[in-house]
Amino acid sequence: MDLEEIAQVLDAVSRFVRERLVPNEDRVEAEDAIPHEILDEMKAIGLFGLTIPEEYGGLGFGMEAEARVIIEVGKAAPAYRSAFATTIGIGSQGIVIDGTDAQKERYLPRLATGEIIGSFALTEPGSGSDAGALKTSAVRDGNDFVINGSKRWITNAPEAGVFTVFARTNPEEKGARGVSAFLVEADNPGITIGKTDRKMGHHGSHTADVYFDDCRVPETALLGGKTEQGFKTAMKVLDRGRLHIAAASVGIAERLIADALAYAMEREQFGQPIAQFQLVQAMLADSRAEAYAAHCAVLDAARRRDQGEDVTELASCCKLFCTEMAGRVADRAVQIHGGSGYVSDFKVEQFYRDVRLYRLYEGTSQIQQLIIARRMIKQVS
């Protein structure tokens, strides 16, 4: 797409966020679900196909264009973004990058329209940041593989149509090299979805455990048609996923700043709006400066990725800084609202809970620190 077409999409998304997503936030929070009509509208404007190539029915956005859209969508409750984020990210990009032609033809067109939802099944009860320690197994049986094991906190598991499942195909390899990726459809016998998790925030976005009990899949389900390539594929899409979360953090921070400023302009104490108090101004100014820096960092790293640069270190820098920034902005927003910030009458209380997750998934802040430092050391060794 050319710049004019991308600008048109961004304008449509921004208007959709203001007119449809934000007004329905209370309903999503109360019902712990996105209304079906809203989901249908999200599909209609192309959100589920943002990054899927045009030849398969998607918009084919690069990283910078994706980041700009996610910043806009991030200004509404995070559940909206979560509804399509896995589909356009790790749920489809592994297929785009390493999938066979048959796998692309089978899944990408349906993912692009939202007919099916993609889900990424990596984390296990005993395997999170140490993903190479996963125990789910896939044993070859003739022309099939039989999968056994369990996955934890899998986003969109209750709604998913296809899971990208990571399982150990080589038990002799204890680390990541013995792991393969499989495309497993949700109606496959042997899959059981656990109860939906009750979470601190992100209400309306559902996670659950997924259990595999002698789940038989054909050899054609092996992503890319090769064994022991699962983590190589995962590493290829991680930079994009981390920049995506960084962009979402920028979006919600900008929303929080706008809400805090509006409240500070209206709320009066000692005969004047609290926005006139210098200590309140300091919190607003610090938030604006940090959000601006985060916004610039995300777009810079995204452009570099589109230009073919290795942005692993920069993606981790963005993920670390932007998610931590969003937490600080949310805390200040609650402080500016005072007692009103601690009750659910104002959205700031919800967003304070919601942003906490950003520092955990797609690699915790501590994992990002390790990646950045190790890359720095490697460059001078």
Secondary structure, 3 states (H helix, E strand, C coil): CCHHHHHHHHHHHHHHHHHHHHHHHHHHHHHCCCCHHHHHHHHHCCHHHCCCCHHHCCCCCCHHHHHHHHHHHCCCCHHHHHHHHHHHCCCCHHHHHHCCHHHHHHHHHHHHHCCCCEEEECCECCECCCHHHCCCEEEEECCEEEEEEEEEEEECCCCCCEEEEEEECCCCCCCHHHEEEEEEECCCCCEEEEEECCCCCCCCCCEEEEEEEEEEEEHHHEHHHCCCCHHHHHHHHHHHHHHHHHHHHHHHHHHHHHHHHHHHHHCEECCEEHHHCHHHHHHHHHHHHHHHHHHHHHHHHHHHHHCCCCCHHHHHHHHHHHHHHHHHHHHHHHHHHHHHHHCCCCHHHHHHHHHHHHHCCCCCHHHHHHHHHHHHHHHHC
